Amino acid sequence: MSIFSRFFKIGQASVNKALDKMEKPELMLEQAIRDKEVQIRDAKKSVQSCIATERQTKKLLDTEKAEQLAWEQRAQAALKSGKEDLAVKALQRATEHEQKVGGLQQNWETQKTGVEDLKRDIHGMEEQLAEYKRNKDFIIAQAKAAEVKKGIYEAKARIAKKSNNADDLMARMKAKAERSEVEAEAAQEIAGMGEDTLEKQFDELDSSSANPAVQDKLAAMKAKLNQGA
């Protein structure tokens, strides 16, 4: 089965799958057409040889028929002349040719049938070749469409992969930044725990005492509390 026969029987989806595996569909199809043309030429040579043999057999058959008829006519002539023994000999010779006619007739008919079958085969091959040539451009277009479609999906896959990588990177960077901020706050808190709290309290007290406004507010609050008592 040729490459075209497979293409037209397995369906469009399988055609695309098969063509995707070809590096250069145009070259493959052109080669398939050339192969079919060679097959047709070889078949025609074979048919020519068979036709020559068939014609030769037919010629021998016609010759034997003519010889048979001639000897039968001679037998009749001898019989009319009263020469019965000569008529018998002529009929014997006619019978020999008749036997040859029987064998040749069968051979010729077989050869003729074979030649006709070969002619039909060649005609069918020529029709297939014409169909292949008509559909070549369509198949090539299908192959190119499949290649373009494949390229599109591969490009989309690459873009999606890069996008996912970028998103993952941004997410990791954001998480890292948030983690660093929390760690900084924790470090600050831990650093404060090491200070002398009592000393810190007196520092704050000295700071409040040094402030006249704070002292005035404190005196007012004490006076108010004493009045209430």
C-alpha positions in Angstrom: 0.0 0.0 0.0 1.5 3.4 -1.0 1.8 6.4 1.3 -1.2 8.1 -0.4 -3.4 5.0 0.1 -2.6 5.0 3.8 -3.3 8.8 4.0 -6.7 8.7 2.5 -7.9 5.7 4.6 -6.8 6.5 8.1 -8.5 9.8 8.4 -7.5 13.5 8.9 -6.4 13.2 12.5 -4.1 10.3 11.7 -2.9 12.1 8.6 -1.7 15.0 10.7 0.0 12.6 13.1 1.7 10.8 10.3 2.8 14.0 8.5 4.1 15.5 11.8 6.8 12.7 11.7 8.0 13.8 8.3 10.8 16.3 8.1 9.9 17.4 4.5 6.4 16.2 3.4 6.9 17.8 0.0 9.9 15.6 -0.8 8.1 12.5 0.5 5.1 13.1 -1.6 7.1 13.9 -4.7 9.0 10.7 -4.2 5.8 8.7 -3.9 4.6 10.2 -7.2 7.8 9.3 -8.9 7.6 5.7 -7.5 4.1 5.4 -8.9 5.2 6.6 -12.3 8.0 4.0 -12.3 5.6 1.3 -11.4 3.3 2.3 -14.3 6.2 2.3 -16.8 7.4 -1.1 -15.6 3.8 -2.4 -15.8 3.5 -1.1 -19.4 6.7 -2.8 -20.4 5.3 -6.1 -19.0 2.0 -5.6 -20.8 3.8 -4.9 -24.1 5.7 -8.2 -23.7 2.5 -10.0 -22.9 0.7 -8.4 -25.9 3.5 -9.5 -28.2 3.3 -13.1 -26.9 -0.5 -13.0 -27.2 -0.4 -11.7 -30.8 2.2 -14.4 -31.7 0.0 -17.1 -30.2 -3.0 -15.7 -32.2 -1.0 -15.8 -35.4 0.0 -19.4 -34.8 -3.6 -20.2 -34.0 -4.8 -18.7 -37.2 -2.1 -20.5 -39.2 -3.1 -23.8 -37.7 -6.8 -23.1 -38.4 -5.9 -22.3 -42.0 -3.9 -25.5 -42.3 -6.7 -27.5 -40.9 -9.2 -26.0 -43.3 -6.8 -26.5 -46.2 -6.3 -30.2 -45.5 -10.0 -30.8 -45.0 -10.6 -29.2 -48.4 -7.9 -31.4 -49.9 -9.6 -34.5 -48.4 -12.9 -33.5 -50.0 -11.2 -33.0 -53.3 -9.5 -36.4 -53.1 -12.8 -38.0 -52.1 -14.6 -36.5 -55.1 -11.8 -37.9 -57.3 -12.4 -41.3 -55.9 -9.1 -41.4 -54.1 -10.4 -42.4 -50.6 -7.0 -43.4 -49.3 -5.6 -40.0 -50.2 -8.6 -38.4 -48.6 -7.9 -40.3 -45.4 -4.3 -39.1 -45.3 -5.5 -35.5 -45.8 -8.0 -35.9 -43.0 -5.2 -37.3 -40.7 -3.1 -34.2 -41.4 -6.2 -32.0 -40.8 -6.7 -33.7 -37.5 -3.1 -33.0 -36.4 -3.7 -29.3 -37.1 -7.1 -29.4 -35.3 -5.4 -30.8 -32.2 -2.8 -28.0 -32.3 -5.7 -25.5 -32.8 -7.3 -26.8 -29.6 -4.1 -26.2 -27.5 -3.4 -22.9 -29.0 -6.9 -21.7 -28.6 -6.8 -22.3 -24.9 -3.4 -20.7 -24.5 -4.5 -17.7 -26.6 -7.7 -17.1 -24.6 -5.7 -17.3 -21.3 -3.2 -14.8 -22.6 -5.8 -12.5 -23.9 -7.6 -12.5 -20.6 -4.4 -11.8 -18.8 -3.5 -8.9 -21.1 -6.9 -7.3 -20.6 -6.5 -7.6 -16.8 -3.1 -6.0 -17.0 -4.5 -3.1 -19.1 -7.2 -2.5 -16.5 -4.6 -2.6 -13.7 -2.5 0.0 -15.6 -5.6 2.2 -16.1 -6.3 2.0 -12.4 -2.7 2.9 -11.5 -2.9 5.9 -13.9 -6.1 7.1 -12.2 -4.5 6.7 -8.8 -1.5 8.7 -10.0 -3.8 11.5 -11.2 -5.6 11.5 -7.9 -2.3 11.7 -6.0 -1.2 14.7 -8.1 -4.5 16.4 -7.5 -4.3 15.9 -3.7 -0.6 16.5 -3.3 -1.1 20.3 -2.5 -3.9 19.5 -0.1 -1.8 17.0 1.8 1.2 19.4 1.9 -1.2 22.1 3.2 -2.4 19.7 5.9 1.2 19.0 6.9 2.0 22.7 7.2 -1.1 23.4 9.1 -0.2 20.6 11.5 3.3 22.0 11.9 1.9 25.6 12.6 -0.6 24.2 15.1 2.1 22.3 16.8 4.4 25.4 16.9 1.6 27.5 18.4 1.0 25.1 21.2 4.7 24.7 21.9 5.0 28.5 22.0 2.1 28.8 24.4 3.6 26.1 26.6 6.9 28.0 26.7 5.1 31.3 27.6 3.1 29.6 30.3 6.2 28.1 31.8 8.1 31.4 31.8 5.0 33.1 33.3 4.8 30.5 36.1 8.5 30.9 36.8 8.1 34.7 37.1 5.1 34.3 39.3 6.9 31.9 41.6 9.9 34.2 41.8 7.8 37.2 42.7 5.9 35.1 45.3 9.2 33.9 46.8 10.6 37.4 46.9 7.5 38.8 48.6 7.6 36.1 51.2 11.2 36.7 51.8 10.7 40.4 52.3 7.8 39.8 54.7 9.9 37.3 56.6 12.8 39.8 56.8 10.5 42.5 58.2 9.2 40.1 60.9 12.6 39.0 61.8 13.7 42.7 62.2 10.9 43.4 64.5 11.7 40.3 66.6 15.4 41.3 66.7 14.4 44.8 68.0 12.2 43.2 70.7 14.9 40.9 71.8 17.4 43.7 71.9 15.1 45.7 74.3 14.9 42.8 76.7 18.6 43.1 77.6 18.4 46.6 79.1 18.4 47.4 82.9 14.7 48.1 83.5 15.2 49.8 86.9 17.7 52.1 85.5 15.4 52.8 82.7 12.6 53.7 85.1 14.8 56.3 86.9 15.9 57.7 83.6 12.2 58.2 82.8 11.6 59.7 86.2 14.4 62.1 85.9 13.1 63.0 82.5 9.6 63.8 84.0 11.1 65.8 86.9 13.1 67.9 84.6 10.0 69.0 82.8 8.2 72.0 84.7 4.9 71.4 82.9 4.8 67.8 84.1 5.6 69.0 87.7 2.8 71.5 87.7 0.3 68.9 86.5 1.5 66.5 89.1 1.0 69.1 91.9 -2.4 70.0 90.7 -3.4 66.3 90.7 -2.2 65.8 94.3 -4.0 68.9 95.6 -7.2 67.7 94.0 -6.8 64.3 95.6 -6.2 65.8 99.1 -9.3 67.9 98.8 -11.4 64.9 98.0 -10.0 63.0 101.0 
